[in-house]
Amino acid sequence: MTVPPSSAFDTAIRNPDNSAHLMVIKDVPRRVRIFSGDMLLADSRNALRVLEIGKSFYDPVIYVPESDLKARFGTIDKATHCPIKGNAGYVALEGVEIGWVYRTPIVMAERLEGHYAFWPEKVRVVEGD
């Protein structure tokens, strides 16, 4: 996949080994609340939205800072590596995997440090008040 030239990609973080793999990190200008059922997991005015193109155009993902979490998460013995974000650790709610976090992302993705993201099919995201 070739990404066409565009000023929209000027601030993109690119995979050094594959320039077609890129992401853009944007501030979310509104309040974001994340729920699992009726349980509030996070309430943030400092969320980030990650737009990523890799093997396909991935759905945008909301990341919230750890300080905005309202629930307690357990850790899972699972890790993955992304060449443009770094190593992700996974978290669980009541023993069920629900999301991931970049505790020490690579330098070009340092804005994601300590931010949590959640599997879209397991949560409900509400943007705005």
N, C-alpha and C positions, 0 to 999 in steps of 0.2 A: 504494500500500500504506500503510495506516495502522497505526502501531505502538501497541498498546493501552497505557494507563497502567499502570506497574508500578514498584515500588521497585527492581527489577533494572536499570532503565534510568536511575536517578538519577545515576550517574557516567558515563553514556554521553557520548561526544564526538559532537556532531551537526554535520552540514553546515549552515552558516548559510543556505544557499539552499534547503535541502530537509530539513526536520526528520525525515522518514521515513528518511533516510540517516544511519546512526549506527554507532558501533563502541564496544566495551568492550575495554579492555586489562587483562588479568589476569596476575598472576605465576603461573608454573607451579611448583607446590610440590615437584616431584620432579626428579631428574636427567633430562636429555634428551640423547639421542645421535642424530645424523643420519648416515645412511650412503648412499653411492651404490655399489651392489653391496656389496663387502666393505670399501670405503674409508671410513674414518671422516672425515666432513666437519666435525663439530662435537660437542663434549662440554660440556654446560652445566648448571649448577645455578642459572642466572640467566635462564632463558628466559622469554619472554612469550608469551601466547596472545591473539590478536586475534579477536574475534567481531564480525562485521560484517553489517549489513543494508543493502542498497541496492536494486538492481533485483530482488534475491531475497535469501534468507538464505544467505550464502556459507559454505562449509566453514571451520571454524576454522583459523587459520594460526599456526604456531609461529615466533617470531622469536628468534634467538640473538645475543648481543653479539659483536662482531668479535673481542674478546679470547678467546673460546671456540672460534674456528675452528681446525681441525686440518689443513686443506688450503689450498692457494693457489688463488685464483680470479683469472681474467682479467676485464677489463671488456669490455663490448659497447657499441657505438655505438647505444644505444637508451635512451630515457627516456619515462616516462609521468607524468601528474599525477593525483593523487587529491585531491578537495576537502577531505578530512578527514585526510589524511596528508601530502600535499605531493608533491614530485618524487622519483620512484624511479629509480635507476640499476640496470642489469642486469649480472649476472655470469655467467661461464662456467667450466666445468670441462673442461679438455682441449679447448677450442674450442667446446663445446656449451653453449648457454644453460641454466642450472640454477636461477637464482633472482634475487633483487633485494635492494636495500638502500636505506634512507632515510638519506642522509648529513646532510641538513639539512631535517628535516621541519618542517611548520608548527608554531607554538607549541603548539597544543592536542594535538599528537601527539608532543611532544618525547621521550617515553619510548622511542620507536622509533629515535631517533638512533643510527646506527652498528650497528643490528641487521639481521641477514640472515634472509631467508625463502627457502624453496625450493619449487619446483613439486612438488606431492605425487606426481605420476606418475613423477618422476625420482629420488625419494629414498625411504628407509625411515626412519621416525621411531620411536625406541624410548623410551618413558617409563618411568622407574623403574630401579632398579639391577638 
